[in-house]
Amino acid sequence: MALMLKEKPIFVVGAPRSGTTLIMAMIGNHSRIAVPEVGWLYPRFYPYLYSYGDLREDKNFRVLAEEMLFSLNKPFWGMDLNPATALHTLLAEVKERSFAGIYCALHEMYAQQNGNKPRWGQKTPNNTFFIGPILECFPNAQFIYIDRDGRDTCADFLRSSFGATNSFVAAEFWKLIHNAAKPWREKLDSSQWYDIKYEDLVRKPETVLTGVCNFLEEKYEPEMLDFWKTDLAQGRGKNPDHKPLASPVSDKFIGIYKEALSLYDQRVIAAVIGEEMKQSGYELDIDPVKISQEDEERFREWDGRIKAAMLDSRWGHIRVESYMDWLDDRRLERKKQGVWKDEDVPDIFPLGNPHEELIRGNHASKKWKSHFSIKRKYAQDIEIF
């Protein structure tokens, strides 16, 4: 089912650590646009809708709505909702009995509680893999793709608590995002797709934001540059991964790879994404290293082991990971109950893809979580976005 909204929904996409959070905060400080925290709803739910059965049945629809509502990384996106009645409140706002209906209702509720704004947006980097499904749900959606030098993106990704643990894996994911966006950039016209560069945004924020607003058919507002004063930015700034968001926009993070990455890591990145970086207009300043199939397997195994072992560390993402594993358990339980069977599983992306767990937002694979006997934990001292 599709929802043609009067106020076009906005989707900010791009690789993690490319500036998606920055542009999210800027756009969300516009007087007409509300942008909540990351949602991860398309990666976590859309490919698995088959497992909820016929959504025309009340029970099935309520299960989907409940899981989407309680899956948000930041509980209720900070909305003033009573956990005991939150599901009822959400269902009362749904325009149609579908994934799109629930998705839209969640964002409209957030917009109502945050300045009663008429328009909403969403920023989740991995939504880049779901542009097709997003358009099926919201045909008049607009996409803002933010690009950043792959070397800086990888450097930032490597030092974040949720990112890759070696340069090969970091570059490989940048490449996956780049290639997922490429066909849509070529297919969608200028009324639905808009490219910006992180470097331009931080050097000339007013100019770039004026262009963004023109694309969105909105009036540029200088207050967008005050994003760092908002509760969202200040809250994010308490986490080391997003500390810069709590300060005015700055260009000091351009070229960080020169100090953050060894020459070998720079050569690895050049080998993995050199051609794609050239397509994005970034010139390489180092020759790529030769990477064998054995090297690739080693890089991926090390990454998997380290990510699993670090899940329950101080800055790990054990709460979010535990909830996602619980969603898998619920899916299997519905199978036992006869809600779905193997032949109901569609042949759609990313089901069966080697990167399926990564694309849907898992911080570690089941293989390595099982190997290290990682126990689930549904609460933690530090709030993770």
C-alpha positions as CSV (number, residue, x, y, z in Angstrom):
1,M,0.0,0.0,0.0
2,A,1.2,3.5,-0.7
3,L,0.6,6.8,1.1
4,M,0.8,10.0,-1.0
5,L,1.3,12.6,1.7
6,K,0.5,16.2,1.1
7,E,3.7,17.1,2.9
8,K,6.4,15.1,1.2
9,P,8.4,12.9,3.6
10,I,12.2,13.5,3.7
11,F,14.8,10.7,3.9
12,V,18.4,11.5,4.7
13,V,20.6,8.7,3.4
14,G,24.3,8.0,3.0
15,A,27.1,6.0,4.7
16,P,27.5,6.0,8.5
17,R,29.8,8.8,9.7
18,S,29.3,10.8,6.5
19,G,27.4,13.6,8.1
20,T,23.9,12.1,8.1
21,T,23.3,13.0,11.7
22,L,24.6,16.5,11.1
23,I,22.2,17.2,8.3
24,M,19.4,15.5,10.2
25,A,19.9,17.9,13.1
26,M,20.0,20.9,10.8
27,I,16.9,20.0,8.9
28,G,15.1,19.0,12.1
29,N,15.6,22.6,13.4
30,H,13.5,24.0,10.6
31,S,10.2,25.4,11.8
32,R,8.2,23.1,9.5
33,I,10.2,19.9,9.6
34,A,10.5,17.4,12.4
35,V,13.2,14.7,12.3
36,P,13.4,12.2,15.1
37,E,16.3,10.0,16.0
38,V,17.3,7.1,13.8
39,G,14.5,4.6,13.3
40,W,16.0,1.5,11.7
41,L,12.4,0.4,10.8
42,Y,13.0,-0.4,7.2
43,P,16.1,-2.5,7.8
44,R,14.6,-4.3,10.8
45,F,11.1,-4.9,9.6
46,Y,10.4,-4.4,5.9
47,P,12.1,-7.6,4.6
48,Y,10.4,-9.6,7.3
49,L,6.8,-8.5,6.9
50,Y,5.9,-11.9,5.7
51,S,6.4,-13.2,9.2
52,Y,3.5,-11.2,10.6
53,G,0.8,-12.9,8.5
54,D,-2.2,-11.1,7.1
55,L,-2.1,-7.5,8.5
56,R,-5.9,-7.2,8.0
57,E,-6.2,-9.4,11.1
58,D,-6.1,-7.3,14.3
59,K,-3.7,-9.5,16.2
60,N,-1.1,-9.6,13.4
61,F,-1.3,-5.8,12.9
62,R,-1.0,-5.1,16.6
63,V,2.1,-7.3,16.8
64,L,3.9,-5.4,14.0
65,A,2.9,-2.0,15.5
66,E,4.1,-3.0,18.9
67,E,7.4,-4.3,17.7
68,M,8.0,-1.2,15.6
69,L,7.1,1.1,18.4
70,F,9.3,-0.6,21.0
71,S,12.2,-1.2,18.7
72,L,13.2,2.5,18.5
73,N,16.8,2.9,19.7
74,K,15.8,5.9,21.8
75,P,12.7,4.9,23.6
76,F,9.6,6.4,22.0
77,W,12.0,9.0,20.3
78,G,11.6,10.9,23.6
79,M,7.8,11.4,23.0
80,D,5.6,11.8,26.1
81,L,3.9,8.4,25.9
82,N,2.8,6.1,28.7
83,P,4.3,2.7,28.0
84,A,1.0,1.0,29.1
85,T,-1.1,2.9,26.5
86,A,1.5,3.9,23.9
87,L,0.4,1.2,21.5
88,H,-3.2,2.2,21.7
89,T,-2.2,5.8,21.1
90,L,-0.1,4.8,18.0
91,L,-2.9,2.6,16.5
92,A,-5.4,5.5,16.8
93,E,-3.1,7.6,14.5
94,V,-2.6,5.0,11.8
95,K,-4.0,6.0,8.4
96,E,-4.0,2.5,6.9
97,R,-3.3,-1.0,8.1
98,S,0.2,-1.5,6.7
99,F,3.8,-1.0,7.5
100,A,3.7,2.4,5.8
101,G,0.7,3.3,7.9
102,I,2.5,2.6,11.2
103,Y,5.7,4.2,9.9
104,C,3.9,7.4,9.0
105,A,1.9,7.5,12.3
106,L,5.1,7.2,14.3
107,H,6.7,10.2,12.5
108,E,3.5,12.3,12.6
109,M,3.1,11.7,16.3
110,Y,6.7,12.9,16.8
111,A,6.1,15.9,14.6
112,Q,3.0,16.8,16.6
113,Q,4.8,16.6,19.9
114,N,7.8,18.6,18.7
115,G,6.4,21.9,17.7
116,N,3.3,20.5,15.9
117,K,5.2,20.6,12.7
118,P,3.4,19.7,9.4
119,R,6.3,17.7,7.8
120,W,8.5,14.9,8.9
121,G,11.8,13.4,7.9
122,Q,13.9,10.4,8.8
123,K,17.6,9.7,8.9
124,T,18.8,6.1,9.0
125,P,22.0,5.4,7.0
126,N,20.9,1.9,6.1
127,N,17.7,3.2,4.5
128,T,20.0,3.7,1.5
129,F,19.4,0.0,0.9
130,F,15.6,0.4,0.9
131,I,15.0,3.3,-1.4
132,G,12.8,1.1,-3.6
133,P,10.6,0.0,-0.7
134,I,10.4,3.6,0.6
135,L,9.1,4.7,-2.7
136,E,6.6,1.9,-2.7
137,C,5.3,3.2,0.6
138,F,5.7,6.9,0.0
139,P,5.8,7.6,-3.8
140,N,6.5,11.3,-3.4
141,A,9.3,10.9,-0.9
142,Q,12.4,13.1,-1.3
143,F,15.9,11.9,-0.7
144,I,19.0,13.8,0.4
145,Y,22.2,11.8,0.0
146,I,25.2,13.1,1.8
147,D,28.6,12.0,0.5
148,R,32.0,12.3,2.3
149,D,35.6,11.4,1.5
150,G,35.6,7.7,2.0
151,R,38.9,7.9,3.8
152,D,37.5,10.3,6.4
153,T,34.3,8.3,6.7
154,C,36.3,5.1,7.3
155,A,38.6,6.8,9.9
156,D,35.5,8.1,11.7
157,F,33.8,4.7,11.4
158,L,36.8,2.9,12.9
159,R,36.9,5.0,16.0
160,S,33.2,4.9,16.7
161,S,31.7,2.4,19.2
162,F,29.4,1.0,16.5
163,G,31.6,0.9,13.5
164,A,33.9,-1.5,11.7
165,T,37.1,-2.6,13.4
166,N,39.5,-2.6,10.5
167,S,40.0,-0.5,7.4
168,F,38.9,-3.2,4.9
169,V,35.5,-3.8,6.5
170,A,34.9,-0.1,6.9
171,A,35.7,0.6,3.3
172,E,33.6,-2.4,2.2
173,F,30.5,-1.0,3.9
174,W,31.1,2.5,2.4
175,K,31.2,0.8,-1.0
176,L,27.9,-1.1,-0.3
177,I,26.2,2.2,0.5
178,H,27.7,4.0,-2.5
179,N,26.6,1.2,-4.9
180,A,23.1,1.0,-3.4
181,A,22.5,4.7,-4.0
182,K,24.0,4.8,-7.5
183,P,21.0,3.4,-9.5
184,W,18.5,5.7,-7.7
185,R,20.6,8.7,-8.3
186,E,20.4,7.9,-12.0
187,K,16.8,7.0,-11.9
188,L,15.1,9.7,-9.8
189,D,14.8,13.3,-11.1
190,S,15.9,16.5,-9.4
191,S,12.5,16.8,-7.6
192,Q,13.2,13.6,-5.6
193,W,17.0,13.2,-5.3
194,Y,19.5,15.8,-4.0
195,D,23.2,15.2,-3.5
196,I,25.3,17.2,-1.1
197,K,28.9,16.8,0.1
198,Y,29.9,16.8,3.7
199,E,32.9,19.0,2.9
200,D,30.7,21.7,1.3
201,L,28.2,21.5,4.1
202,V,30.7,22.2,6.9
203,R,32.6,24.9,4.8
204,K,29.6,26.7,3.4
205,P,26.7,25.6,5.6
206,E,24.3,28.5,4.7
207,T,24.9,28.0,1.0
208,V,24.4,24.2,1.1
209,L,21.3,24.5,3.4
210,T,19.8,27.1,1.1
211,G,20.1,24.6,-1.7
212,V,18.6,21.8,0.4
213,C,15.7,24.0,1.3
214,N,15.1,24.9,-2.3
215,F,15.1,21.2,-3.2
216,L,12.5,20.7,-0.4
217,E,10.5,23.7,-1.5
218,E,11.0,25.3,1.9
219,K,12.3,28.6,2.9
220,Y,15.8,28.7,4.3
221,E,15.9,29.6,8.0
222,P,19.1,30.8,9.7
223,E,17.9,28.9,12.9
224,M,18.9,25.7,11.1
225,L,22.5,26.5,12.0
226,D,21.5,26.6,15.7
227,F,20.9,22.8,15.5
228,W,23.7,22.3,18.1
229,K,21.6,24.0,20.8
230,T,18.7,21.6,20.6
231,D,18.0,18.9,23.1
232,L,18.6,16.2,20.4
233,A,22.1,17.6,19.6
234,Q,23.0,18.2,23.3
235,G,21.9,14.7,24.1
236,R,23.9,13.2,21.3
237,G,26.9,15.2,22.4
238,K,27.1,13.3,25.6
239,N,28.1,10.3,23.7
240,P,31.7,10.3,22.4
241,D,30.5,9.1,19.0
242,H,28.6,12.3,18.5
243,K,30.3,14.8,20.7
244,P,30.8,17.3,17.8
245,L,27.1,17.6,17.3
246,A,26.7,19.6,20.4
247,S,28.9,22.4,19.0
248,P,28.6,24.8,16.0
249,V,29.3,23.3,12.6
250,S,33.1,23.1,11.9
251,D,35.4,22.0,9.0
252,K,38.1,20.7,11.4
253,F,37.1,17.1,10.6
254,I,38.0,17.3,7.0
255,G,41.1,15.2,6.2
256,I,41.2,13.4,9.5
257,Y,42.3,10.2,7.8
258,K,45.8,11.7,7.3
259,E,46.5,11.4,11.1
260,A,44.0,8.7,12.0
261,L,44.9,6.1,9.5
262,S,48.2,4.4,8.9
263,L,49.7,4.4,5.3
264,Y,48.8,0.7,5.1
265,D,45.2,1.4,6.1
266,Q,45.0,4.2,3.5
267,R,46.3,1.7,0.8
268,V,43.7,-0.9,1.9
269,I,40.9,1.7,1.6
270,A,42.2,2.8,-1.8
271,A,42.1,-0.8,-3.0
272,V,38.5,-1.4,-1.9
273,I,36.8,1.9,-2.8
274,G,39.3,3.7,-5.0
275,E,37.1,3.7,-8.1
276,E,34.0,4.6,-6.2
277,M,35.8,7.5,-4.6
278,K,36.8,8.8,-8.0
279,Q,33.1,8.6,-9.1
280,S,32.3,10.8,-6.1
281,G,34.9,13.3,-7.1
282,Y,37.6,12.4,-4.5
283,E,41.2,12.0,-5.7
284,L,43.5,9.3,-4.3
285,D,46.9,10.3,-3.0
286,I,48.3,6.8,-2.5
287,D,48.6,3.6,-4.4
288,P,46.3,0.7,-3.4
289,V,47.7,-2.4,-1.8
290,K,46.9,-5.8,-3.3
291,I,44.3,-7.7,-1.2
292,S,43.9,-11.4,-1.6
293,Q,40.8,-13.5,-0.9
294,E,42.6,-14.8,2.2
295,D,43.1,-11.3,3.3
296,E,39.5,-10.5,2.9
297,E,38.4,-13.5,4.9
298,R,40.9,-12.6,7.6
299,F,39.7,-9.0,7.9
300,R,36.0,-10.1,8.1
301,E,36.7,-12.7,10.7
302,W,38.7,-10.3,12.9
303,D,35.9,-7.8,12.6
304,G,33.2,-10.3,13.6
305,R,35.2,-11.5,16.6
306,I,36.0,-8.1,17.9
307,K,32.5,-6.7,17.5
308,A,30.9,-9.6,19.3
309,A,33.4,-9.5,22.2
310,M,32.9,-5.7,22.6
311,L,29.1,-5.8,22.7
312,D,28.8,-5.7,26.4
313,S,31.6,-3.2,27.0
314,R,30.9,0.3,28.4
315,W,30.2,1.8,25.1
316,G,28.9,-1.3,23.4
317,H,25.4,-1.7,22.0
318,I,24.2,-4.8,23.9
319,R,20.7,-3.4,24.6
320,V,19.9,-2.7,20.9
321,E,21.5,-6.0,19.9
322,S,19.5,-7.9,22.5
323,Y,16.3,-6.5,21.3
324,M,17.1,-7.4,17.7
325,D,17.8,-10.9,18.7
326,W,14.5,-11.0,20.6
327,L,12.8,-9.9,17.4
328,D,14.3,-13.0,15.7
329,D,13.0,-15.2,18.4
330,R,9.5,-13.7,18.1
331,R,9.7,-14.3,14.3
332,L,10.5,-18.0,14.9
333,E,7.8,-18.3,17.5
334,R,5.2,-17.0,15.0
335,K,6.4,-19.7,12.6
336,K,5.8,-22.4,15.3
337,Q,2.3,-20.9,15.8
338,G,1.6,-21.3,12.0
339,V,1.5,-17.5,11.2
340,W,4.0,-18.1,8.4
341,K,5.9,-21.0,6.8
342,D,9.0,-21.4,4.7
343,E,7.2,-20.9,1.4
344,D,6.0,-17.5,2.5
345,V,9.5,-16.1,2.6
346,P,9.9,-13.8,-0.4
347,D,12.9,-13.6,-2.6
348,I,13.8,-10.0,-1.7
349,F,16.8,-8.1,-0.6
350,P,18.6,-8.5,1.7
351,L,17.3,-11.9,2.7
352,G,20.0,-14.4,2.1
353,N,22.6,-11.8,1.3
354,P,26.0,-12.3,2.9
355,H,25.7,-8.9,4.5
356,E,22.1,-9.4,5.7
357,E,22.8,-8.9,9.4
358,L,25.0,-5.9,8.8
359,I,22.4,-4.3,6.5
360,R,19.6,-4.7,9.0
361,G,21.7,-3.1,11.7
362,N,23.2,-5.9,13.8
363,H,26.4,-4.8,15.5
364,A,27.6,-8.4,15.6
365,S,26.7,-11.6,13.8
366,K,24.9,-14.5,15.4
367,K,27.9,-16.7,14.6
368,W,30.3,-14.8,16.8
369,K,27.8,-13.9,19.5
370,S,27.2,-17.6,19.9
371,H,30.9,-18.3,19.8
372,F,31.6,-16.0,22.7
373,S,28.4,-16.9,24.5
374,I,27.3,-13.3,24.6
375,K,24.3,-13.0,27.0
376,R,21.5,-10.6,26.3
377,K,21.0,-7.4,28.3
378,Y,17.9,-5.2,27.9
379,A,19.2,-2.2,30.0
380,Q,22.4,-0.3,30.2
381,D,23.8,2.7,31.9
382,I,24.6,4.6,28.8
383,E,21.9,5.5,26.2
384,I,23.0,4.5,22.7
385,F,21.5,6.0,19.6
